[in-house]
């Protein structure tokens, strides 16, 4: 359930949580919002433009020492694969179709911005690191909650969620910014088990470029 009147900006999210962990679904995908019905090309172009604007915004916040973090696995996943722009635009089909060419350029720009964002995370030491005690707690959490595997989470998603839960217990309150419903269900399951509470481990979805809602 989403709290009424619970719209938040990055400024408000930053002031609410000591540590904010971001999932790949936030970094790579669009917002969870109702969209106008557009053709494929316009819709995809709009999504890429939104991604670039959000990454620019996030880079500014990280450079100002806002407490935004990603896990090492997310950093690796986010940069996986290079966009072969130079090879693609040489094809006859792309050269003869303005919409395809425009979309290729937007995809190239998004890929470059993605690398810049990860570089900023690294430069500001925002790749989350667990110490030995936290790693022990991580292992214990996995043993205590084997049912988390039933939420069809991949290794990266599972690591993201458990890392956030561990840090919220070992350090300070954590906000998880994530648009993945499987992770949301895992979060709800752990809260129902009363291992954590939403004040300790919050779950936040992104609905606009700079608009978020906190689940309760």
GUVEX-333343 format. One line per field, with one value per residue: x, y, z of N, C-alpha, C, O in turn; residue number from 0; residue in one letter. Coordinates in Angstrom, 2 decimals, m for minus. Example, Ala and Ser with C-alpha at 12.3 -4.5 7.8 and 13.67 -1.06 7.14 Angstrom:
// GUVEX-333343
n.u: 13.19,12.85
n.v: m5.69,m2.25
n.w: 7.80,7.08
ca.u: 12.30,13.67
ca.v: m4.50,m1.06
ca.w: 7.80,7.14
c.u: 13.20,12.90
c.v: m3.30,0.03
c.w: 7.80,7.87
o.u: 14.24,13.41
o.v: m3.32,1.14
o.w: 8.46,8.04
i: 0,1
aa: a,s
This chain:
// GUVEX-333343
n.u: 0.84,0.46,1.20,m1.14,m0.74,2.03,4.12,7.44,10.52,13.94,15.41,13.87,13.88,16.60,16.93,15.51,16.54,19.48,21.14,20.86,19.90,20.19,18.46,18.95,16.67,15.79,17.86,18.10,15.57,12.38,10.00,7.48,4.68,1.62,1.47,1.25,m0.32,1.82,3.61,6.03,8.64,8.57,7.82,9.94,12.04,11.28,11.51,14.28,15.21,14.18,15.63,18.24,17.98,17.35,19.67,21.54,20.57,20.95,23.72,24.53,23.58,25.06,27.64,27.44,27.70,25.48,23.81,23.74,23.89,25.16,25.23,28.13,27.53,25.44,26.72,28.41,26.54,25.14,26.90,27.30,28.07,28.66,27.41,27.14,27.49,28.85,29.09,26.41,25.18,26.23,24.83,22.65,19.89,19.55,20.69,18.88,16.57,15.16,14.01,14.96,17.70,17.77,16.93,19.03,21.08,20.15,20.21,22.95,23.78,22.57,23.95,26.56,26.09,25.39,27.83,29.21,27.74,28.24,30.98,30.95,29.70,31.77,33.97,33.12,33.09,30.83,30.09,28.70,30.09,30.44,31.41,33.30,31.68,29.17,29.01,28.82,26.34,24.83,25.05,23.73,21.18,20.41,20.22,18.19,16.00,15.13,12.97,12.93,13.94,11.80,10.56,11.32,13.71,16.65,20.22,21.49,19.37,18.56,20.87,21.00,18.67,19.09,21.52,20.72,18.91,20.63,22.45,20.67,20.15,22.68,23.87,22.52,19.18,17.82,16.93,15.37,15.44,13.49,11.95,11.07,8.80,9.02,11.08,9.82,7.79,9.34,10.41,8.07,7.39,9.51,9.10,6.60,7.36,8.42,11.09,12.21,11.29,9.34,10.34,12.93,13.84,13.07,10.91,10.93,9.41,9.94,8.20,8.24,10.61,11.90,10.36,8.94,7.48,6.71,6.37,4.11
n.v: m1.20,2.27,5.20,7.83,11.08,10.88,11.69,12.22,14.04,13.86,15.42,15.22,12.46,12.10,13.46,11.86,9.26,7.61,6.03,5.24,2.88,1.85,0.20,m1.81,m1.62,0.96,2.45,1.64,1.47,3.00,5.26,4.29,4.93,6.12,6.14,8.11,6.90,6.06,5.70,3.05,4.13,6.81,6.40,4.87,6.67,8.73,7.36,6.90,9.53,10.31,8.58,9.58,12.19,11.60,10.26,12.33,14.04,12.40,12.07,14.68,14.85,12.82,13.81,15.87,14.61,13.18,10.39,8.07,4.78,1.86,m1.69,m3.85,m5.86,m4.73,m2.53,m3.90,m5.28,m3.15,m2.00,m3.92,m5.14,m3.42,m0.70,m1.00,1.41,2.68,0.60,m0.08,2.24,2.30,0.62,0.11,0.20,1.69,4.15,5.05,5.51,7.88,7.89,5.53,6.09,8.33,7.12,5.34,7.14,8.29,6.04,5.54,7.89,7.46,5.19,6.19,8.03,6.30,5.01,7.22,7.72,5.40,5.71,7.98,7.04,5.34,7.09,8.66,6.87,5.20,2.59,m0.05,m1.58,m4.42,m5.05,m7.51,m8.43,m7.67,m9.22,m11.74,m11.43,m11.14,m13.74,m15.18,m14.07,m15.04,m17.76,m17.71,m16.85,m18.64,m18.76,m16.54,m17.11,m18.01,m15.87,m15.44,m14.06,m12.85,m13.38,m10.86,m9.18,m10.40,m10.14,m7.34,m6.74,m8.19,m7.11,m4.46,m4.94,m6.00,m3.86,m2.01,m3.12,m3.28,m0.78,2.05,3.46,2.42,3.27,1.65,2.13,1.18,m0.38,m2.93,m5.46,m8.02,m7.81,m6.01,m7.62,m9.46,m7.76,m7.04,m9.54,m10.01,m7.89,m8.63,m10.84,m9.63,m9.09,m6.75,m3.25,m0.77,1.74,1.28,m0.13,1.13,1.20,2.39,3.66,4.83,7.27,9.46,11.60,13.04,12.13,10.30,7.57,6.35,3.14,1.59
n.w: 0.00,m0.74,0.94,1.39,0.04,0.01,m1.58,m2.57,m2.99,m4.20,m2.41,m0.06,0.37,0.83,3.24,4.92,5.22,6.37,4.86,1.48,m0.71,m4.04,m6.62,m9.62,m11.23,m10.87,m11.91,m14.56,m15.81,m16.72,m15.12,m12.69,m13.84,m15.28,m18.74,m21.74,m24.71,m27.09,m30.22,m30.77,m31.20,m30.28,m27.63,m26.62,m27.02,m25.26,m22.82,m22.71,m22.63,m20.15,m18.49,m18.84,m17.82,m15.16,m14.35,m14.60,m12.60,m10.35,m10.33,m9.68,m7.03,m5.75,m6.03,m4.28,m1.92,m1.04,0.53,m1.33,m2.50,m4.23,m4.71,m5.11,m7.03,m8.48,m9.62,m11.34,m12.96,m14.11,m15.90,m17.72,m20.88,m23.93,m25.80,m29.21,m30.94,m33.14,m35.00,m35.45,m36.59,m39.10,m40.68,m43.46,m43.11,m40.74,m41.47,m43.36,m41.99,m40.11,m37.54,m36.36,m36.37,m34.68,m32.30,m31.87,m31.33,m28.97,m27.32,m27.30,m25.94,m23.46,m22.65,m22.35,m20.29,m18.28,m17.71,m16.73,m14.42,m12.83,m12.54,m10.94,m8.60,m7.77,m7.49,m5.36,m3.35,m3.06,m3.43,m1.90,0.96,2.94,6.26,8.20,10.36,9.44,7.16,8.31,9.51,7.22,6.11,8.11,7.89,5.39,5.97,7.84,6.42,4.16,2.46,0.88,m1.57,m2.96,m4.14,m6.68,m7.21,m8.72,m8.40,m8.13,m7.37,m4.96,m3.42,m3.28,m1.74,0.69,1.53,2.04,4.16,6.10,6.55,7.58,10.04,11.22,11.03,10.28,9.65,6.53,3.22,0.59,m2.76,m5.31,m8.09,m8.45,m8.26,m7.22,m5.33,m3.66,m2.62,m1.20,0.72,2.10,3.16,4.97,6.75,7.77,9.18,11.29,11.61,10.89,10.71,8.89,9.35,9.89,7.67,4.81,1.91,m1.33,m4.22,m7.57,m9.31,m10.94,m12.69,m10.67,m8.49,m5.88,m4.03,m0.83,0.44,2.77
ca.u: 0.00,1.18,0.60,m1.70,0.06,3.38,5.02,8.71,11.58,15.24,15.79,13.16,14.40,17.93,16.83,14.77,17.30,20.93,21.74,19.85,20.44,19.45,18.41,19.12,15.40,15.71,18.90,17.99,14.22,11.63,9.24,6.21,3.62,0.77,2.05,0.41,m0.15,2.63,4.20,7.21,9.81,8.41,7.80,11.30,12.84,10.93,12.09,15.73,15.39,13.92,16.77,19.38,17.70,17.45,21.08,22.16,20.14,21.58,25.15,24.66,23.37,26.19,28.78,27.22,27.85,24.23,24.15,23.22,24.82,24.77,26.04,29.11,26.91,24.67,27.70,28.86,25.42,24.74,27.84,27.50,27.82,28.90,26.49,27.98,26.89,29.53,28.76,24.98,24.76,26.75,23.92,21.82,18.55,19.60,20.99,17.71,15.40,15.49,13.59,15.91,18.96,17.59,16.87,20.39,21.84,19.69,20.71,24.38,23.90,22.21,25.04,27.66,25.71,25.43,29.22,29.54,27.09,28.98,32.25,30.69,29.53,33.08,34.81,32.63,33.10,29.43,29.84,28.51,31.00,30.08,32.56,33.23,30.49,27.99,28.98,28.28,24.90,24.29,24.93,22.68,19.91,20.09,19.83,16.93,14.91,15.31,11.79,13.14,14.22,10.52,10.06,11.90,14.72,17.96,21.31,21.73,18.22,18.60,21.99,20.58,17.72,19.69,22.51,19.99,18.38,21.76,22.95,19.66,20.30,24.03,24.31,21.49,18.03,18.10,15.83,15.58,14.71,13.39,10.68,10.93,7.73,9.49,11.80,8.81,7.12,10.30,10.45,6.83,7.49,10.42,8.42,5.55,8.03,8.82,12.55,12.51,10.11,9.49,11.17,14.31,14.12,11.98,10.85,10.55,9.31,10.07,7.07,8.58,12.06,12.27,9.16,9.00,6.46,7.18,5.38,3.96
ca.v: 0.00,3.52,6.19,9.00,12.30,10.46,12.04,12.71,14.37,13.37,16.18,14.67,11.11,12.26,13.89,10.87,8.03,7.78,5.31,4.97,1.86,1.93,m1.05,m1.68,m1.24,2.41,3.04,1.26,1.51,4.23,5.45,3.58,5.92,5.91,6.83,8.33,5.86,6.57,4.62,2.47,4.99,7.96,5.93,4.48,7.89,9.40,6.60,7.16,10.91,10.30,7.92,10.49,13.29,11.09,10.00,13.64,14.49,11.56,12.41,15.93,14.56,12.03,14.72,16.70,13.69,12.55,9.01,7.09,3.67,0.66,m2.86,m4.20,m6.64,m3.81,m1.78,m4.80,m5.54,m1.91,m1.68,m5.12,m4.98,m2.11,m0.42,m0.91,2.50,2.91,m0.48,m0.06,3.36,2.10,m0.22,0.84,0.39,2.80,5.39,5.46,5.69,8.94,7.53,4.54,6.79,9.15,6.22,4.84,8.21,8.40,4.86,5.81,8.91,6.82,4.28,7.03,8.59,5.19,4.86,8.39,7.54,4.40,6.34,8.89,6.18,4.84,8.22,9.15,5.71,4.86,1.16,m0.56,m2.63,m5.01,m5.49,m8.93,m8.68,m7.53,m10.38,m12.82,m11.16,m11.43,m15.20,m15.59,m13.63,m15.99,m19.01,m17.49,m16.58,m19.36,m18.57,m15.42,m17.66,m18.24,m14.64,m15.41,m13.01,m13.24,m13.19,m9.43,m8.65,m10.96,m9.50,m5.95,m6.69,m8.67,m6.11,m3.36,m5.39,m6.15,m2.53,m1.35,m3.69,m3.10,0.61,3.08,3.21,2.33,3.36,0.92,2.70,m0.01,m0.56,m4.36,m5.95,m9.21,m7.34,m5.42,m8.72,m9.98,m6.75,m7.18,m10.81,m9.83,m7.02,m9.43,m11.73,m8.73,m9.00,m5.33,m2.42,0.11,2.87,0.78,m0.49,1.67,0.80,3.58,3.48,6.08,7.45,10.56,11.79,13.36,11.89,9.00,7.27,5.42,2.12,1.35
ca.w: 0.00,m0.78,1.82,0.74,0.18,0.38,m2.67,m2.07,m3.94,m3.73,m1.21,1.10,0.59,1.40,4.64,5.71,5.43,6.52,3.74,0.46,m1.62,m5.30,m7.39,m11.06,m11.84,m10.80,m12.74,m15.97,m16.37,m16.56,m13.89,m12.58,m13.99,m16.46,m19.89,m22.91,m25.72,m28.19,m31.00,m30.12,m31.30,m29.39,m26.25,m26.23,m26.95,m24.01,m21.71,m22.68,m22.17,m18.70,m17.85,m18.87,m16.89,m13.80,m14.06,m14.37,m11.27,m9.33,m10.31,m8.92,m5.60,m5.25,m5.95,m3.09,m0.79,m0.61,0.89,m2.28,m2.68,m4.97,m4.33,m6.15,m8.10,m9.31,m10.41,m12.41,m13.86,m14.77,m16.97,m18.53,m22.30,m24.52,m26.91,m30.41,m31.71,m34.42,m35.94,m35.77,m37.46,m40.45,m41.43,m44.42,m42.54,m39.78,m42.19,m44.15,m41.14,m39.16,m36.18,m35.84,m36.14,m33.47,m31.15,m31.66,m30.70,m27.58,m26.63,m27.09,m24.90,m22.19,m22.29,m21.86,m19.00,m17.34,m17.30,m15.91,m13.12,m12.07,m12.18,m9.83,m7.42,m7.35,m7.05,m4.07,m2.44,m2.83,m3.66,m0.54,1.42,4.23,7.05,8.54,11.19,8.58,6.28,9.13,9.64,5.88,6.00,9.04,7.31,4.32,6.61,8.56,5.47,2.88,1.62,m0.04,m2.90,m3.61,m4.78,m8.03,m7.27,m9.19,m7.44,m7.91,m6.60,m3.61,m2.74,m3.02,m0.63,1.94,1.93,2.66,5.44,7.03,6.91,8.43,11.38,11.76,11.03,10.43,8.78,5.10,2.26,m0.65,m3.90,m6.16,m8.79,m8.71,m7.38,m6.51,m4.15,m2.77,m1.91,m0.22,1.79,2.88,3.87,6.12,7.72,8.42,10.12,12.38,11.73,10.70,10.51,7.74,9.73,9.87,6.29,4.00,0.50,m2.07,m5.67,m8.33,m10.21,m11.82,m12.75,m9.29,m7.68,m5.24,m3.03,0.19,0.78,4.22
c.u: 0.87,0.46,0.03,m0.81,1.52,4.38,6.28,9.65,12.88,15.71,15.15,13.62,15.76,17.88,16.20,15.60,18.80,21.69,20.62,20.48,19.56,19.59,18.59,17.84,15.19,16.69,18.67,16.63,13.56,10.89,8.00,5.07,2.81,1.32,1.00,0.67,0.56,3.11,5.52,8.37,9.73,8.44,9.20,12.20,12.57,11.52,13.58,16.02,15.18,15.10,17.96,19.18,17.84,18.90,21.85,21.84,20.86,23.07,25.38,24.53,24.56,27.43,28.67,27.23,26.53,24.48,23.54,24.29,24.26,25.66,27.07,28.50,26.09,25.61,28.18,27.76,25.08,25.64,28.03,27.15,28.06,27.94,27.29,27.48,27.53,29.20,27.31,24.64,25.31,25.79,23.01,20.44,18.52,19.80,19.77,16.48,15.74,15.14,14.53,17.24,18.89,17.60,18.25,21.24,21.45,20.21,22.20,24.57,23.59,23.33,26.23,27.35,25.73,26.85,29.64,28.96,27.86,30.34,32.08,30.46,30.89,33.96,34.42,32.52,31.67,29.08,29.82,29.48,30.54,31.36,32.36,32.00,29.23,27.88,28.46,26.77,24.18,24.05,23.82,21.30,19.46,19.59,18.47,15.75,15.11,14.14,11.93,13.40,12.92,9.94,10.69,12.87,16.02,19.01,21.55,20.62,18.27,19.72,21.66,19.68,18.36,20.75,21.84,19.46,19.48,22.26,21.96,19.70,21.64,24.44,23.14,20.31,18.39,16.82,16.21,14.77,14.70,12.01,10.43,9.91,8.12,10.24,10.84,8.09,8.05,10.41,9.23,6.87,8.36,9.79,7.33,6.13,8.57,10.33,12.98,11.20,10.39,10.27,12.65,14.76,12.94,12.06,10.22,10.48,9.44,8.95,7.27,10.10,12.59,11.04,9.13,7.84,6.97,6.07,5.28,3.37
c.v: 1.24,4.55,7.34,10.20,11.99,10.69,12.66,13.06,13.78,14.12,15.56,13.26,11.17,12.62,12.83,9.65,8.32,7.13,4.97,4.06,1.80,0.64,m0.77,m1.22,0.27,3.04,2.80,1.52,2.86,4.28,4.57,4.60,5.59,6.76,7.08,7.22,6.47,5.40,4.19,3.46,6.16,7.54,5.57,5.70,8.63,8.69,6.87,8.58,11.02,9.68,8.88,11.63,12.82,10.81,11.30,14.16,13.72,11.85,13.68,15.68,13.80,12.91,15.65,15.86,13.18,11.04,7.94,6.05,2.64,m0.48,m3.13,m4.98,m5.75,m2.98,m2.62,m5.03,m4.32,m1.58,m2.84,m4.86,m3.55,m1.90,m0.17,0.16,2.65,1.84,m0.39,1.03,3.22,1.28,0.64,1.16,1.58,4.12,5.92,5.73,6.70,8.56,6.50,5.21,7.64,8.29,5.65,5.89,8.38,7.24,5.01,6.81,8.33,5.91,5.06,7.59,7.52,4.98,6.01,8.26,6.54,4.96,7.27,8.13,5.74,5.97,8.73,8.04,5.32,3.45,0.52,m1.68,m3.12,m5.37,m6.95,m9.27,m8.61,m8.70,m11.60,m12.66,m11.45,m12.94,m15.73,m15.24,m14.60,m17.31,m18.89,m17.36,m17.30,m19.16,m17.39,m15.91,m17.89,m17.02,m14.41,m14.25,m13.59,m12.95,m11.72,m8.82,m9.12,m10.31,m8.05,m5.88,m7.09,m7.68,m4.93,m3.73,m5.48,m4.78,m1.80,m1.88,m3.31,m1.64,1.56,2.75,3.32,2.52,2.60,1.60,1.64,m0.07,m2.02,m4.94,m7.23,m8.84,m6.71,m6.50,m9.34,m9.05,m6.89,m8.45,m10.65,m8.94,m7.79,m10.42,m10.96,m8.75,m7.54,m4.57,m1.41,1.38,2.54,0.47,m0.04,1.20,1.94,3.25,4.84,6.17,8.60,10.69,12.15,13.25,10.47,8.83,6.18,4.43,1.99,m0.02
c.w: 0.00,0.08,0.99,1.03,0.55,m0.75,m2.10,m3.23,m3.41,m2.49,0.03,1.42,1.28,2.88,5.53,6.08,5.50,5.37,2.76,m0.58,m2.87,m6.09,m8.88,m11.74,m11.83,m11.78,m14.23,m16.59,m16.15,m15.24,m13.89,m12.64,m15.23,m17.61,m20.97,m23.92,m26.93,m29.03,m30.34,m30.08,m30.33,m27.93,m25.77,m26.11,m25.64,m22.80,m21.58,m22.19,m20.66,m17.95,m17.75,m17.87,m15.44,m13.42,m13.82,m12.98,m10.17,m9.21,m9.50,m7.42,m5.02,m5.09,m4.74,m1.81,m0.23,m0.44,m0.02,m2.59,m3.65,m4.48,m5.43,m7.32,m9.03,m10.19,m11.60,m13.44,m14.71,m15.95,m17.95,m20.00,m22.78,m25.69,m28.18,m31.38,m33.10,m35.45,m36.40,m36.78,m38.88,m41.31,m42.31,m43.84,m41.59,m40.51,m42.93,m43.30,m40.04,m37.74,m35.56,m35.51,m34.87,m32.22,m30.84,m30.95,m29.23,m26.74,m26.33,m25.94,m23.52,m21.72,m21.74,m20.47,m17.91,m16.81,m16.39,m14.51,m12.26,m11.66,m10.98,m8.53,m6.88,m6.80,m5.66,m3.03,m2.05,m3.32,m2.29,m0.21,2.79,4.97,7.48,9.37,10.35,7.60,7.03,9.29,8.32,5.73,6.90,8.49,6.21,4.90,7.29,7.62,4.15,1.93,0.67,m1.45,m3.67,m4.30,m6.14,m8.21,m7.82,m8.14,m7.12,m7.06,m5.15,m2.80,m2.37,m1.79,0.69,2.44,2.61,4.03,6.50,7.49,7.82,9.87,12.01,11.87,11.34,9.52,7.30,4.30,1.00,m1.75,m4.99,m6.80,m9.15,m7.73,m6.64,m5.25,m3.16,m1.97,m0.87,0.98,2.70,3.72,5.12,7.17,8.47,9.42,11.33,12.64,11.67,10.65,9.41,8.07,9.66,8.44,5.43,2.56,m0.30,m3.55,m6.35,m9.35,m11.20,m11.87,m11.36,m8.40,m7.19,m4.28,m2.10,0.51,2.30,4.46
o.u: 1.90,m0.75,0.64,m0.21,2.15,5.36,6.20,9.57,12.92,16.33,15.82,13.74,16.04,18.69,16.33,15.40,19.31,22.75,19.57,21.46,18.33,20.67,18.41,17.90,14.49,16.37,19.02,16.54,14.10,11.12,7.52,4.58,3.27,1.59,0.02,1.78,m0.01,3.03,6.04,9.02,10.69,9.01,9.60,13.04,13.50,11.99,14.09,16.97,15.91,15.52,18.61,20.11,18.38,19.31,22.71,22.71,21.31,23.62,26.33,25.30,25.01,28.17,29.67,26.81,26.47,25.28,22.89,25.43,23.05,26.73,26.90,28.88,26.05,25.32,28.33,28.02,24.76,25.19,28.82,26.05,27.71,27.69,28.06,27.09,26.83,29.04,27.00,23.88,24.89,25.93,22.64,19.90,17.59,19.14,19.64,15.44,16.54,15.90,14.87,17.83,19.83,18.19,18.61,22.03,22.30,20.60,22.66,25.42,24.25,23.63,26.85,28.21,26.05,27.05,30.34,29.60,28.12,30.81,32.95,30.96,31.13,34.60,35.27,31.93,31.36,27.91,30.83,29.68,30.29,32.30,31.35,31.35,28.31,26.78,27.73,26.02,23.06,22.99,23.07,20.37,18.28,18.65,17.69,14.62,15.26,14.29,11.13,13.12,12.93,8.93,10.60,12.85,16.44,18.72,21.78,20.90,18.05,19.53,22.00,19.91,18.18,20.86,22.32,19.53,19.29,22.48,22.36,19.33,21.71,25.27,22.82,20.42,19.15,15.76,17.25,13.54,15.74,11.01,9.65,10.13,7.60,10.05,11.02,7.82,7.61,10.48,9.36,6.44,7.98,9.92,7.16,5.46,9.10,10.78,13.97,10.13,11.54,10.82,13.49,15.89,11.93,13.13,9.13,11.40,9.09,8.77,6.55,10.81,13.61,10.72,9.29,7.29,7.59,4.94,6.25,3.16
o.v: 1.27,4.73,7.77,10.33,12.73,9.95,13.54,12.47,13.25,13.53,15.39,12.88,10.40,12.14,12.88,9.07,9.18,7.60,4.47,4.41,1.72,0.08,0.36,m0.49,0.81,4.05,3.64,1.77,3.74,3.46,4.15,5.06,4.87,7.94,6.35,6.67,7.26,4.24,4.88,3.61,6.47,8.23,5.92,5.78,9.11,9.34,7.06,8.80,11.73,10.19,8.97,12.00,13.54,11.10,11.36,14.66,14.30,11.87,13.75,16.23,14.10,12.77,16.16,16.33,12.79,10.47,7.01,6.39,2.57,m0.24,m2.67,m4.77,m5.99,m2.74,m2.12,m4.99,m4.45,m0.95,m2.75,m4.40,m2.59,m2.82,0.79,m0.15,2.74,2.14,m0.60,0.79,3.96,1.24,1.75,2.25,2.39,5.10,7.13,6.13,6.40,8.86,6.60,4.93,7.66,8.65,5.48,5.56,8.59,7.43,4.66,6.61,8.65,5.85,4.63,7.62,7.80,4.78,5.80,8.64,6.81,4.70,7.34,8.53,5.77,5.81,9.16,8.23,5.14,3.15,0.53,m2.61,m2.31,m5.92,m7.55,m10.28,m9.41,m9.11,m12.41,m13.64,m11.94,m13.37,m16.62,m16.03,m14.93,m17.91,m19.84,m17.71,m16.65,m19.35,m17.24,m15.20,m17.96,m17.13,m13.31,m13.56,m14.68,m12.35,m11.37,m8.05,m8.34,m9.97,m7.59,m5.06,m6.41,m7.45,m4.44,m2.92,m5.09,m4.57,m1.06,m1.16,m3.04,m1.29,1.82,1.85,4.19,2.00,2.86,1.63,1.26,0.16,m2.32,m4.92,m7.49,m9.46,m6.85,m6.33,m9.69,m9.50,m6.86,m8.45,m11.11,m9.20,m7.60,m10.79,m11.55,m8.48,m7.13,m5.16,m1.20,2.02,3.39,0.77,m0.74,0.85,2.40,2.62,5.87,5.26,8.70,9.96,11.61,14.16,9.53,9.81,5.20,4.84,2.25,m0.41
o.w: 0.67,m0.05,0.01,2.10,1.30,m0.86,m1.24,m4.30,m2.30,m1.61,1.06,2.58,2.20,3.67,6.75,7.14,4.78,4.96,3.16,m1.24,m2.77,m6.22,m9.34,m12.74,m12.68,m12.42,m15.06,m17.79,m15.49,m14.35,m14.94,m11.61,m16.12,m17.44,m21.08,m23.97,m27.68,m28.60,m29.47,m29.05,m29.63,m27.08,m24.66,m25.21,m24.99,m21.86,m20.47,m21.44,m19.98,m16.91,m16.71,m17.16,m14.60,m12.30,m12.95,m12.26,m9.19,m8.11,m8.71,m6.63,m3.91,m4.12,m4.25,m0.74,0.93,m1.19,0.46,m2.90,m3.87,m3.92,m6.56,m8.47,m10.24,m11.36,m12.71,m14.64,m15.89,m16.90,m18.88,m20.30,m22.09,m26.47,m28.23,m32.51,m34.10,m36.64,m37.57,m37.72,m39.77,m42.54,m41.94,m44.04,m41.62,m40.18,m43.11,m43.82,m39.15,m36.81,m34.38,m34.47,m34.09,m31.21,m29.68,m30.07,m28.37,m25.59,m25.25,m25.07,m22.53,m20.53,m20.76,m19.59,m16.76,m15.61,m15.40,m13.52,m11.09,m10.55,m10.11,m7.48,m5.67,m5.76,m4.89,m1.97,m0.88,m3.58,m1.58,m1.00,3.69,4.39,7.13,9.12,10.54,7.26,6.46,9.22,8.32,5.29,6.52,8.62,6.12,4.38,7.31,7.97,3.11,0.72,m0.26,m2.42,m4.90,m4.99,m6.69,m9.22,m7.44,m7.11,m5.96,m6.14,m4.23,m1.63,m1.28,m0.89,1.70,3.64,3.64,4.96,7.65,8.68,8.71,10.80,13.21,12.71,12.50,8.69,6.89,4.67,0.40,m1.68,m5.52,m6.13,m10.06,m6.52,m5.56,m4.21,m1.95,m0.78,0.22,2.12,3.93,4.87,6.20,8.37,9.67,10.39,12.28,13.75,12.29,10.56,9.03,7.17,9.41,8.05,5.34,2.06,0.02,m4.09,m5.77,m10.16,m12.19,m11.16,m10.92,m7.64,m7.97,m3.77,m2.54,0.82,3.01,5.60
i: 0,1,2,3,4,5,6,7,8,9,10,11,12,13,14,15,16,17,18,19,20,21,22,23,24,25,26,27,28,29,30,31,32,33,34,35,36,37,38,39,40,41,42,43,44,45,46,47,48,49,50,51,52,53,54,55,56,57,58,59,60,61,62,63,64,65,66,67,68,69,70,71,72,73,74,75,76,77,78,79,80,81,82,83,84,85,86,87,88,89,90,91,92,93,94,95,96,97,98,99,100,101,102,103,104,105,106,107,108,109,110,111,112,113,114,115,116,117,118,119,120,121,122,123,124,125,126,127,128,129,130,131,132,133,134,135,136,137,138,139,140,141,142,143,144,145,146,147,148,149,150,151,152,153,154,155,156,157,158,159,160,161,162,163,164,165,166,167,168,169,170,171,172,173,174,175,176,177,178,179,180,181,182,183,184,185,186,187,188,189,190,191,192,193,194,195,196,197,198,199,200,201,202,203,204,205,206,207,208,209,210,211,212,213,214,215
aa: x,x,x,x,x,x,x,x,x,x,x,x,x,x,x,x,x,x,x,x,x,x,x,x,x,x,x,x,x,x,x,x,x,x,x,x,x,x,x,x,x,x,x,x,x,x,x,x,x,x,x,x,x,x,x,x,x,x,x,x,x,x,x,x,x,x,x,x,x,x,x,x,x,x,x,x,x,x,x,x,x,x,x,x,x,x,x,x,x,x,x,x,x,x,x,x,x,x,x,x,x,x,x,x,x,x,x,x,x,x,x,x,x,x,x,x,x,x,x,x,x,x,x,x,x,x,x,x,x,x,x,x,x,x,x,x,x,x,x,x,x,x,x,x,x,x,x,x,x,x,x,x,x,x,x,x,x,x,x,x,x,x,x,x,x,x,x,x,x,x,x,x,x,x,x,x,x,x,x,x,x,x,x,x,x,x,x,x,x,x,x,x,x,x,x,x,x,x,x,x,x,x,x,x,x,x,x,x,x,x,x,x,x,x,x,x
